[in-house]
Structures are given as structure tokens and as C-alpha cells.
Amino acid sequence: LGFDHYSSDGFRDHSSVQRSSLNLSARLFPMADSPISFHLLYTDLQYQIPGGLTLDQLSENPRQARPGSAEQNSSIHQKTLLTGLTAEYSLSENWINRTAAYLTTTDFDHPFILDYKTELSTDMGGRTVFQWDSKWRDMPIRLILGGEYQRGRNSAGNFGNMAGVRDTIRFLDDITTEQWLLFQQIEIEPADGWLIAASLSQNQISYKLDRKVDALNQMPLTLARTFRMEWVPRLSVSKKLGDHSAVFASLSAGFSPPTLDEFRTNEGSLNRDLEAEKGLNTELGFKRYAADESFILEASLFYFRLSETITTFTNEDGVVLFRNSGGTNHYGLEVSLSYDVYKSDAGRGFSVSARHSYTGHHFLFADYEARGEDLSGNRLTGVAPHSLNNMLQFDLGGEFSLFLRHQYSDRIPLNDQNTVFQASRNLFSAKASWNPRFAGY
């Protein structure tokens, strides 16, 4: 059982955050080899939205909120309850089944400058996975078969906003979402440290919207959209180079249909023609580690090609909308290193450990045109080309810990034309924790 609360005033005007969460987990054993797990999470999140600034406004006062944000109480208040039950059952010596059912409810309240949006949604789903472990010609083999089904019901309304108070209704929608997927995976361990895994999944999602009230256009409507079934393959291979090092490679495809918030935007407009994003990812990596994990080095190179990329744009009224914008090319290098700087022989004595991670992301627009301007080759908006994280952890006798962290981010393009950038920045933070130990525990 756990509870936490977070509060922040924010750097800018009208940017405070309040967040509380309660979580409960239980694990029961009605039979020795068939545990049942129960999880519950409740969150209450409220934060103010200062809004975007023009370059002139930023130069004048970077702490100010966008004009109208505070007056209209532009903010979000969201309460979410997530609960789920998972059961595990041994069907035989080689077969095991894990089945889960879950339910989520969300109460969403969102006044913003031009509008006031409310949502009450309920989502439920179930997932079952069968796993078979055996040997074939003395080679360990694992087969995984499963499926998942999700269904959601969302009641969304848009109203006028009168100084932060909900006013007359503009739109009222009932939205139903359905998604199902099937997946299969086989893993084989040939001799000499090889591991080969191949998987395939089938996915489909559909939206149905019943617009019960349309006060602006006086045209209630029913709109249904079913995306075609997608087959998503993946192949990965890894090879141990010794007892403590390995290389791996993978090739995988994927797709991402428009989310409900992209299909029906905040102010109530409908993006009927949005297509699913599709991608192909190639990755090559290396890992080396010590037996006691006192040293871990991981590095990977990847190339990711995304087509039908969903990007945002702002219309003349300042409303954020979505559209498919050609493709993007993602070239990346990611490296992480963790190691013990000092560790006492007593085990629970004083120790110091360090972690470092670096990402180099060369993300570019490809075949992208906006408002008649060819932006192909420009850097992807909102992505830092280089970022670095460094952390030192001091364990002071087992109960007290101190964390020191440094984060660096390279300058970030703020528009698709790459004419405005956020400056590079360094962030330093510290955290102290106390974990008391009681007698017998």
C-alpha cells in the first residue's frame, strides 16, 4: 500500500501542479503454483497551463503566461481509477497460462482559453497468454500465444468558457472504441550462446462517434471509422560473446493509429481522414556487464523510418490540430553506463555508484510539405539532437541515500521551419531518501 503527493508552483505564472496517488497491490495463493494478483491505482492530478509564448513575449518576460490563460483558468483536473486482476495457472509441466482483466475510469475536466472540455470515460479489457517451454533436439524452445481485447466508452462535451466557469454547450459526443490483437512468438536457443526470436501480431482498432449535440452547426451526426487490420512482424537475434557480453540485432515493423484525442480534438473538431502511422525499425546493439552487475555497459544504433507521421499544427484561433505529414527519418545512438565507484565489504555500509547515459538523435523530416513550403531535411520539431544524463548515488549505511543528477539537453527546434530554437540547458537536482528498517524486517 502506498501514497504519494507532489506539489510545485512552477517557473512561470499560472503553472502550478498538484498530484496525489494511492496504490494497492496484493498477491494471493489459493494454490501453491497458481497465484492471483490484484492491483489498484487512484490518481488525482491538477495542473495549470501557462500556454505558449511568441518570441517577443518570451524576450519580454519568460515567466509570464500566455495572455488569457490565467483569466480563463486554462488547466486540467483529472481523476483516474485503474484496477486489475491477474491469474496464473500451470496447465502441465510445459504449459502455463496468465490471464488478466482490467478496468479504468477517468473523470477529465479541462477549461482552456477558447473552450471548456469535460470527459467521463470507462475502459475495460482482458488479456490471456499461453506459454510453452520445452526442448527440441536438445535446443531450449519457447512458444508464446495470446490475445487481448479492449473496449472503451467515452462521454465528451465541449462548452463555452466564461472566466473559468463552464457555459453553454457546444458539442456532446458519445464515443466507443474497440481494439483487439493476437500475437505469437517463438524463441529458440541454438548452441554457442545464440538466441533467436520471431514474433507476429495482428491488430485492429475502430472508433464510433455519436454526436448528440452540435450547437454551432445544428448537424448531429454518427461517424464510424475502422482501420484495416495490420500485421506486425519482428525478428531479433542475439549472440553471447562470453560469459558477460553479448551483441544483438533486431528488425521490426509497427503501426500506431490516431489516438482518441487526435481523432476528436480538444475543441470538438473531428479529424476524419487521419491515417495510422507506420514504421520500420532496425537496431544493432552491444552489452557488457559484470557478474554482480557492478558494471553494465549498453550501446545501440538504430534507424527508424516512419511514414504517415501525425504532427500538430495551430490554426488561426490558436487551436492545436493534427494531420498526416509525410514521413520522418530517425537515426540514433544510445549509450548507457553504470558502475560502482566504491562499495564497502560489509555489504550494507557506505557505497557510491554512478550512471551515465547519452542519446544522439538525428531525426529529420522526409517528404514533408507545409503550407506550400518543402521542409524535407529539416530537424524534427521538439527533439534535442544530443542529451546527457549523469547521476551519483550515495548509500549511507543502508537507510539513507542521496542522489545527485545532472541533465544536459542540446538546443531544440521549436518550429518545423527550424527558424526558432530553445537554447541548450543544464539541469541539476538532488534528492535525499530515508528507508528505515524495523526489527525482524
C-alpha positions in Angstrom: 0.0 0.0 0.0 1.5 3.4 -1.0 0.5 7.0 -1.1 2.4 10.0 -2.5 1.8 13.7 -3.1 3.6 16.1 -5.3 3.3 19.9 -5.4 5.0 22.6 -7.5 4.5 26.3 -8.0 6.2 26.2 -11.4 8.6 28.5 -13.0 6.1 30.5 -15.0 2.9 32.3 -13.9 -0.2 30.0 -13.8 1.9 26.8 -13.9 1.3 25.1 -10.5 0.9 21.3 -10.2 -0.8 19.2 -7.6 -0.7 15.4 -7.8 -1.7 12.7 -5.4 -1.8 8.9 -5.9 -2.8 5.9 -3.9 -1.8 2.4 -5.0 -2.6 -1.1 -3.6 -1.1 -4.4 -4.6 -1.9 -7.9 -3.3 -0.8 -11.4 -4.2 -2.8 -14.4 -3.1 -2.0 -18.1 -3.3 -5.2 -20.2 -3.4 -3.0 -22.9 -4.8 0.8 -23.1 -4.4 1.5 -22.9 -8.2 -1.4 -20.6 -9.2 -1.1 -17.1 -7.7 -3.6 -14.4 -8.1 -2.6 -10.7 -8.2 -4.7 -7.7 -7.6 -3.7 -4.1 -8.3 -5.5 -0.8 -7.7 -4.2 2.7 -8.6 -6.0 6.0 -8.0 -4.6 9.4 -9.1 -5.8 12.9 -8.7 -3.9 15.3 -10.9 -4.4 19.0 -11.3 -2.2 21.4 -13.2 -2.4 24.9 -14.7 -1.5 25.5 -18.3 0.5 28.7 -18.9 0.4 28.3 -22.7 2.8 29.1 -25.5 4.5 32.4 -25.9 5.6 34.3 -29.0 9.3 35.1 -29.3 8.6 38.7 -28.4 6.7 37.7 -25.3 9.4 35.3 -24.3 12.0 38.0 -24.6 9.9 40.5 -22.6 9.2 38.1 -19.7 9.9 34.3 -19.9 7.9 33.8 -16.7 4.6 35.2 -18.0 1.6 33.1 -19.0 0.1 33.3 -22.4 -2.5 36.2 -22.4 -5.9 34.8 -21.4 -4.6 31.6 -19.7 -4.9 32.8 -16.2 -8.1 34.8 -16.9 -9.8 31.7 -18.4 -8.2 29.3 -15.8 -6.6 27.2 -18.5 -5.9 24.0 -16.6 -6.6 20.2 -16.3 -8.1 18.3 -13.5 -8.1 14.5 -14.0 -9.1 11.7 -11.6 -8.3 8.2 -12.7 -9.0 4.8 -11.1 -7.3 1.7 -12.6 -7.8 -1.8 -11.2 -6.9 -5.2 -12.5 -6.7 -8.8 -11.6 -4.1 -11.3 -12.9 -4.3 -15.1 -12.5 -1.5 -17.6 -13.3 -2.1 -21.3 -13.8 0.1 -24.2 -14.6 -1.7 -26.3 -17.2 1.0 -29.0 -17.3 4.7 -29.4 -16.9 5.4 -27.4 -20.0 2.3 -25.1 -20.4 1.5 -22.1 -18.3 -1.3 -19.5 -18.7 -1.5 -15.9 -17.5 -4.9 -14.1 -17.8 -5.7 -10.6 -16.8 -8.8 -8.4 -16.7 -8.7 -4.6 -16.0 -11.0 -1.6 -15.7 -10.2 2.1 -15.9 -12.4 5.1 -15.3 -11.4 8.7 -15.8 -13.1 12.0 -14.9 -11.5 14.7 -17.0 -12.1 18.5 -16.6 -10.3 20.9 -18.9 -11.1 24.7 -19.1 -8.8 26.4 -21.7 -8.8 29.8 -23.4 -11.3 29.2 -26.1 -13.4 26.4 -24.7 -14.2 24.1 -21.8 -14.0 20.3 -22.2 -15.3 17.6 -20.0 -14.9 13.8 -20.3 -16.1 10.8 -18.4 -14.6 7.6 -19.8 -14.7 3.9 -18.9 -12.3 1.4 -20.5 -12.1 -2.4 -19.9 -10.2 -5.2 -21.3 -8.8 -8.7 -21.0 -5.6 -10.5 -22.0 -4.6 -14.1 -22.0 -1.2 -15.6 -22.7 -0.2 -19.3 -23.1 3.5 -20.1 -22.7 5.1 -23.4 -23.6 8.7 -24.2 -22.6 10.4 -27.4 -23.8 13.3 -28.7 -25.8 13.6 -29.6 -29.5 16.6 -31.6 -30.5 18.3 -30.5 -27.2 17.6 -26.9 -28.0 15.6 -24.9 -25.5 12.4 -23.6 -27.2 9.6 -21.3 -26.0 6.3 -20.6 -27.7 4.0 -17.8 -26.7 0.4 -17.4 -27.9 -2.1 -14.8 -26.8 -4.7 -12.2 -27.4 -6.1 -9.0 -26.0 -9.4 -7.2 -26.3 -10.1 -3.6 -25.2 -13.4 -1.6 -25.3 -13.9 1.9 -24.2 -16.9 4.3 -23.7 -16.3 8.0 -23.6 -18.8 10.8 -23.0 -17.2 14.1 -24.1 -18.7 17.5 -24.0 -17.5 21.0 -25.1 -18.8 24.2 -23.6 -18.1 27.8 -23.6 -15.7 29.1 -21.0 -16.7 32.2 -19.0 -13.7 33.2 -16.9 -13.0 29.5 -16.0 -16.7 28.5 -15.5 -18.5 26.1 -17.8 -21.0 27.9 -20.0 -23.5 26.9 -22.8 -22.9 23.6 -24.5 -21.3 23.4 -28.0 -20.8 19.7 -28.6 -21.8 16.5 -26.8 -20.4 13.2 -28.1 -20.7 9.5 -27.1 -17.6 7.7 -28.4 -17.0 3.9 -28.4 -13.6 2.4 -29.2 -12.7 -1.2 -29.8 -9.3 -2.8 -30.2 -8.2 -6.4 -30.5 -4.9 -8.0 -31.1 -3.5 -11.5 -31.4 0.2 -12.3 -31.0 2.5 -15.2 -31.5 6.2 -15.6 -30.6 8.8 -18.3 -30.8 12.2 -18.3 -29.1 15.0 -20.8 -29.9 18.4 -21.1 -28.2 20.7 -22.9 -30.6 24.2 -23.8 -29.3 27.1 -21.4 -28.7 25.0 -18.7 -27.0 22.6 -17.8 -29.8 19.1 -16.7 -29.1 16.6 -16.2 -32.0 13.1 -14.8 -31.5 10.4 -14.2 -34.1 7.0 -12.8 -33.5 3.9 -11.7 -35.4 0.8 -9.8 -34.2 -2.5 -8.9 -35.8 -4.1 -5.6 -34.7 -7.3 -3.8 -35.4 -9.0 -0.7 -33.9 -12.2 1.1 -34.6 -13.9 4.3 -33.4 -17.6 5.1 -33.4 -18.8 8.7 -32.6 -22.4 9.7 -32.0 -22.6 13.5 -31.9 -25.8 14.1 -29.9 -25.5 17.9 -29.7 -23.9 20.3 -32.3 -25.0 23.8 -31.2 -22.7 25.5 -33.7 -23.7 23.7 -36.9 -27.0 22.2 -35.9 -25.9 19.0 -37.5 -25.8 16.0 -35.1 -24.1 13.0 -36.8 -22.9 9.5 -36.4 -19.4 8.7 -37.6 -17.6 5.3 -37.7 -14.0 4.6 -38.6 -12.4 1.1 -38.7 -8.8 0.9 -39.6 -7.7 -2.0 -41.6 -6.1 -5.0 -39.8 -2.3 -4.6 -39.5 0.2 -7.4 -39.4 3.3 -6.5 -37.4 6.4 -8.8 -37.6 9.5 -8.7 -35.5 12.8 -10.7 -35.7 15.6 -10.4 -33.2 18.9 -12.3 -32.9 21.5 -12.1 -30.0 24.8 -13.8 -29.5 26.8 -14.1 -26.3 30.5 -13.2 -26.9 31.5 -14.6 -23.5 30.1 -15.0 -20.0 29.4 -11.3 -19.6 28.9 -9.7 -23.0 26.6 -10.1 -26.0 25.6 -8.4 -29.3 22.1 -8.2 -30.6 20.2 -7.1 -33.7 16.5 -6.7 -34.5 14.2 -5.8 -37.3 10.6 -4.8 -36.5 7.6 -3.2 -38.1 4.9 -1.4 -36.3 1.9 0.9 -36.6 0.2 3.5 -34.4 -3.4 4.5 -35.2 -4.6 8.0 -34.3 -5.4 8.3 -30.6 -8.9 9.3 -29.5 -7.6 12.8 -28.7 -6.2 13.1 -32.2 -9.4 11.7 -33.8 -11.5 14.1 -31.7 -9.5 17.2 -30.7 -9.9 19.2 -27.6 -12.2 21.8 -29.0 -14.5 19.2 -30.6 -13.4 19.1 -34.3 -13.1 15.7 -36.0 -10.1 14.5 -37.9 -11.9 12.1 -40.2 -9.0 11.5 -42.6 -6.1 10.8 -40.3 -4.3 7.6 -41.2 -2.3 5.3 -38.9 1.4 5.9 -38.6 3.6 3.1 -39.9 7.2 2.4 -39.1 10.1 0.1 -39.7 12.9 -0.1 -37.1 16.4 -1.6 -37.5 18.6 -1.8 -34.4 22.1 -3.2 -33.6 23.4 -3.3 -30.0 26.1 -4.4 -27.6 26.0 -5.2 -23.9 28.8 -6.0 -21.4 28.3 -6.5 -17.7 29.9 -7.9 -14.6 28.6 -11.0 -12.9 27.5 -9.0 -9.8 26.2 -6.1 -12.0 28.7 -3.7 -10.6 29.5 -2.7 -14.2 26.9 -2.5 -17.0 27.6 -1.0 -20.5 24.9 -0.9 -23.2 25.1 0.7 -26.6 22.8 0.6 -29.6 22.5 2.1 -33.0 19.1 2.4 -34.7 17.4 3.6 -37.9 13.6 4.1 -37.8 11.6 5.1 -40.8 8.1 6.5 -40.1 5.5 7.2 -42.7 2.2 9.0 -42.4 3.7 10.8 -39.4 1.0 12.6 -37.3 2.1 16.1 -36.5 0.4 19.0 -34.8 -0.3 22.5 -36.2 -2.0 25.6 -34.8 -4.8 27.3 -36.7 -5.6 31.0 -36.8 -7.5 30.7 -33.5 -4.6 29.1 -31.6 -6.2 25.7 -31.6 -3.8 22.7 -31.8 -4.9 20.3 -34.6 -3.4 17.1 -36.2 -2.6 16.0 -39.7 -0.5 13.3 -41.5 2.7 15.0 -42.8 4.7 12.7 -45.0 7.5 10.7 -43.3 10.4 11.1 -40.9 13.8 9.5 -40.7 15.2 8.7 -37.3 18.9 8.0 -36.8 20.0 7.3 -33.3 22.8 6.3 -31.0 22.1 5.5 -27.3 24.7 4.6 -24.7 24.3 3.9 -21.0 27.0 3.0 -18.4 26.6 2.2 -14.7 29.2 1.1 -12.3 30.2 1.0 -8.6 32.6 3.8 -7.7 33.0 2.4 -4.2 31.4 -0.4 -2.3 32.2 -1.4 1.3 33.0 -5.0 2.1 30.2 -5.1 4.8 27.5 -5.0 2.1 25.3 -2.6 3.9 28.0 0.0 4.5 28.9 3.2 2.6 28.8 2.8 -1.2 28.8 5.1 -4.2 27.5 4.2 -7.7 27.3 6.2 -10.9 25.2 6.1 -14.0 25.6 7.9 -17.3 23.5 7.9 -20.4 23.8 9.6 -23.8 21.4 9.9 -26.7 22.2 11.2 -30.1 19.0 11.7 -32.1 19.3 12.8 -35.7 15.6 13.0 -36.6 14.7 14.6 -39.9 11.5 15.3 -41.9 11.3 13.4 -45.2 8.8 14.2 -48.0 7.2 16.9 -45.8 5.4 19.9 -47.1 3.6 22.5 -45.0 1.7 25.5 -46.5 3.4 25.1 -49.8 6.9 25.0 -48.3 9.1 22.0 -48.7 10.6 21.2 -45.3 12.2 17.9 -46.2 15.6 17.5 -44.4 14.7 19.8 -41.5 15.2 18.6 -38.0 12.1 17.1 -36.3 10.4 19.7 -34.1 10.8 19.3 -30.3 13.7 16.8 -30.4 17.1 17.5 -28.9 19.9 16.3 -31.1 22.1 15.5 -28.1 21.2 14.8 -24.4 23.3 13.6 -21.5 22.3 12.3 -18.0 24.7 11.8 -15.1 23.8 10.5 -11.7 25.7 9.8 -8.5 24.0 7.7 -5.7 25.4 7.6 -2.2 24.1 4.9 0.1 24.9 5.9 3.6 24.7 2.8 5.7 21.6 1.2 4.1 18.9 3.5 5.4 19.9 6.9 4.0 20.5 7.6 0.3 21.5 10.7 -1.6 21.0 11.2 -5.3 22.7 13.9 -7.4 21.7 14.3 -11.0 22.8 16.4 -13.9 20.9 16.6 -17.2 22.0 18.3 -20.4 19.8 19.0 -23.4 21.0 20.4 -26.7 19.0 23.2 -28.3 15.6 22.1 -29.6 13.9 23.4 -32.8 10.5 24.9 -31.9 9.0 25.1 -35.3 9.1 22.9 -38.4 11.0 25.6 -40.4 13.9 25.4 -37.8 14.0 29.2 -37.5 13.3 29.3 -33.8 15.2 27.2 -31.2 15.0 26.7 -27.5 18.5 27.2 -26.1 20.6 24.3 -24.7 20.3 23.9 -20.9 21.7 22.2 -17.9 19.5 20.9 -15.0 20.9 20.0 -11.6 18.8 18.2 -9.0 19.3 16.5 -5.7 17.2 14.0 -3.7 17.6 12.5 -0.3 15.7 9.5 1.0 15.3 7.6 4.3 14.2 3.9 4.3 14.0 2.9 7.9 14.4 -0.8 8.8 12.5 -2.3 11.7 13.5 -5.2 13.8 12.7 -8.5 12.1 12.1 -7.0 8.7 
